[in-house]
């Protein structure tokens, strides 16, 4: 019974993480679009930082998806 409760808690956590990651991704895409249109001298550095965040977010998404699949 405790194992079932723990699995259900992990499923809820995975769902909640996906919701947060989706919100972060939407805002990241908006920031990337703004940076892409920028001609500021720091725009390239900003784009590199945003791309690094996108990469890490994608890695986290893959980890959460894999864990959630194993719980199913």
VEXVEX-798036 format. One record per atom (N, C-alpha, C): x, y, z. Coordinates in steps of 0.001 Angstrom, whole numbers, plus 500000, padded with zeros to 6 digits. Layout:
residues N
XYZ
...
end
This chain:
residues 72
500818498805500000
500000500000500000
500865501263500000
501936501262500807
502822502423500862
503521502623499527
503855501509498861
504508501607497556
503569502239496527
502307501839496562
501318502411495640
501152503905495884
501152504303497138
501021505726497467
502247506498496995
503410505884497140
504642506545496693
504655506697495177
504208505676494471
504151505742493006
503170506819492571
502028506895493220
501040507930492882
501596509323493156
502320509480494243
502936510773494564
503970511144493503
504730510172493040
505728510436491996
505059510784490665
503946510148490368
503197510488489146
502697511933489208
502186512323490367
501706513698490536
502866514681490415
503995514331491004
505174515188490909
505605515344489458
505629514246488710
506000514308487294
505036515216486532
503740515097486816
502739515953486167
502986517425486498
503221517699487771
503466519077488196
504740519632487568
505770518808487495
507019519249486863
506803519567485389
506032518729484717
505750518989483297
505028520322483124
504091520612484001
503360521882483915
504302523072484077
505175522996485055
506142524075485281
507098524190484095
507587523047483614
508524523072482483
507866523632481227
506585523351481026
505880523903479878
505809525426479976
505505525938481163
505451527383481370
506829528009481132
507855527390481665
509225527897481464
509556527889479975
509195526814479289
509501526720477862
508779527800477055
507516528056477371
506783529107476655
507458530468476828
507880530765478042
508565532031478294
509955532058477654
510615530922477635
511923530835476998
511812531093475496
510826530502474860
510617530713473423
510341532193473141
509540532820473984
509265534254473808
510544535066473940
511375534733474920
512641535446475112
513580535202473936
513594533973473409
514444533676472256
514003534477471033
512711534621470854
512210535410469719
512614536870469850
512512537410471057
512938538796471278
514434538947471030
515214537997471529
516672538052471352
517056537925469882
516313537130469136
516603536943467711
516406538231466919
515497539071467388
515234540344466692
516131541479467167
516869541225468228
517689542281468817
518963542494468023
519346543754467922
520614544087467269
521617544621468288
521245544557469543
522117544999470626
523421544206470603
524497544826471026
525803544159471005
525864542957471948
524964542897472916
524947541770473857
523952540690473448
523293540871472327
522247539942471899
522794538533471656
523970538422471077
524533537099470806
524802536351472109
525336537038473093
525570536402474401
524248535975475024
523234536812474907
521912536477475425
521367535240474727
521504535180473403
521025534014472649
521751532744473102
523042532837473345
523801531675473814
523301531202475181
523045532140476076
522530531784477397
521137531156477300
520289531722476469
518950531174476293
519005529780475680
519914529566474749
520074528238474155
520557527228475190
521418527661476096
521888526774477165
520723526392478078
519879527365478395
518699527079479221
517779526104478486
517573526315477200
516717525427476409
517266524004476410
518558523876476288
519189522558476293
518980521843477628
519185522551478714
519001521958480044
517538521625480302
516643522473479842
515216522215480007
514820520967479231
515349520809478045
515069519628477240
515597518370477927
516786518450478499
517367517321479219
516483516946480416
516023517940481146
515154517693482291
513836517065481849
513273517567480745
512028517010480212
512209515535479867
513300515193479233
513555513797478882
513662512922480128
514313513441481155
514454512697482410
513102512470483059
512282513503483125
510949513382483739
510075512446482910
510121512573481593
509328511692480734
509729510226480913
511015509971480988
511503508604481173
511036508053482528
511171508858483570
510751508414484907
509242508154484943
508468509029484323
507024508872484323
506616507610483551
507315507345482467
507023506149481682
507298504881482497
508355504912483285
508697503767484132
507669503563485245
506975504624485637
505951504523486680
504614504028486152
504451504138484836
503162503763484230
502934502264484237
end
